[in-house]
Amino acid sequence: MAGATNSCAGVTRPAARLERAPYDNAMAEAFNSLFKADCIRNAVMRPKGGSTSVRDVEIAVAEYIDWFNHRRLHGEIGLIPPAEFEANHWVNIEPEHYSEIPVLTEAGSK
């Protein structure tokens, strides 16, 4: 397969590399599937008459990402939003466990 066509934009992209494991993109593909079902195909999420500009799409994506991270109740982590779960995780981590990780202080530093 030389390439696959994105049905929405008619864009041709290279086919996936054959040497990669089949689950390399599983998480991204799962998110894309949820995004399409929740945001793109769900009439409740679209403005009346559909998106009329790139700005409409940008706002819809930003609102979906905000909901996905901050308000969606995730069943695998105790029915709390992912951002809350992560915040709770970092509260319980002592700083000495990750203080050795070097942090870049300026552009181009190594």
matplotlib code that plots the C-alpha trace (Angstrom):
import matplotlib.pyplot as plt

x = [0.0, 1.7, -0.5, -3.9, -6.3, -7.8, -11.5, -12.2, -9.4, -8.3, -4.8, -2.5, -0.2, 2.5, 1.4, 2.5, 5.9, 5.7, 8.5, 6.6, 4.6, 0.8, 0.0, 2.4, -0.4, -3.2, -3.6, -3.7, -6.1, -8.4, -8.4, -9.1, -12.0, -13.5, -12.9, -14.7, -17.6, -18.0, -17.1, -17.3, -20.2, -22.3, -24.8, -25.2, -21.5, -21.7, -22.9, -26.3, -25.5, -22.1, -18.7, -18.4, -14.7, -11.4, -12.0, -15.2, -13.2, -10.4, -12.9, -14.7, -11.3, -10.2, -13.5, -13.4, -9.8, -10.8, -13.7, -11.7, -9.0, -10.8, -14.5, -14.8, -15.3, -12.9, -14.1, -10.7, -9.4, -12.3, -14.8, -12.7, -11.3, -7.8, -6.4, -7.6, -6.1, -2.8, -2.8, -3.6, -0.7, 1.9, 0.7, 1.8, 5.3, 8.1, 10.3, 13.5, 12.4, 12.5, 14.8, 17.8, 16.1, 18.0, 15.8, 16.7, 17.0, 17.5, 17.2, 20.1, 21.4, 22.4]
y = [0.0, 3.2, 5.5, 5.9, 8.8, 10.8, 10.8, 14.3, 16.3, 14.1, 14.1, 11.2, 10.0, 7.3, 3.8, 2.6, 1.1, -2.7, -3.3, -1.6, -3.6, -3.5, -1.8, 1.2, 3.6, 1.9, 4.6, 7.4, 5.4, 4.8, 8.5, 9.4, 7.0, 8.6, 12.1, 11.3, 9.7, 12.3, 15.5, 15.1, 12.8, 13.8, 16.4, 17.8, 18.8, 20.6, 24.1, 24.4, 24.3, 22.7, 24.4, 27.4, 28.2, 26.9, 28.9, 26.9, 23.7, 25.0, 25.9, 22.6, 20.7, 22.8, 22.3, 18.5, 18.3, 20.3, 18.0, 14.8, 15.8, 17.8, 16.8, 13.3, 10.6, 7.8, 4.4, 2.8, 5.4, 5.6, 7.8, 10.9, 13.1, 12.2, 15.6, 15.1, 11.6, 13.0, 15.9, 13.4, 11.2, 14.0, 15.2, 11.8, 11.8, 13.1, 15.7, 13.8, 11.0, 13.2, 16.1, 14.5, 14.9, 17.8, 20.7, 22.9, 26.4, 28.1, 27.4, 25.4, 24.2, 20.6]
z = [0.0, -1.1, 1.1, 2.6, 2.0, 4.8, 3.8, 5.3, 3.7, 0.8, 2.1, 1.2, 4.0, 3.9, 4.9, 8.3, 8.6, 8.5, 11.1, 13.9, 16.4, 15.7, 19.0, 18.6, 17.9, 19.8, 22.4, 19.8, 17.6, 20.6, 21.4, 17.8, 17.7, 20.9, 19.6, 16.3, 18.1, 20.8, 19.1, 15.3, 14.8, 17.8, 16.6, 20.1, 20.1, 16.7, 16.3, 14.6, 10.9, 11.4, 11.7, 9.4, 10.0, 11.2, 14.4, 15.1, 14.8, 17.0, 19.7, 19.5, 19.8, 22.8, 24.5, 23.9, 25.2, 28.3, 28.9, 28.3, 30.8, 33.4, 33.6, 32.1, 34.9, 34.2, 35.4, 35.6, 38.1, 40.5, 38.6, 38.8, 36.0, 34.8, 35.7, 39.3, 39.4, 38.2, 40.7, 43.5, 42.3, 42.4, 45.9, 47.2, 45.5, 47.6, 45.8, 46.6, 44.2, 41.2, 42.1, 40.3, 36.9, 35.1, 33.9, 31.0, 32.2, 28.8, 25.1, 23.8, 27.1, 27.5]

ax = plt.figure().add_subplot(projection="3d")
ax.plot(x, y, z, "-o")
ax.set_aspect("equal")
plt.show()
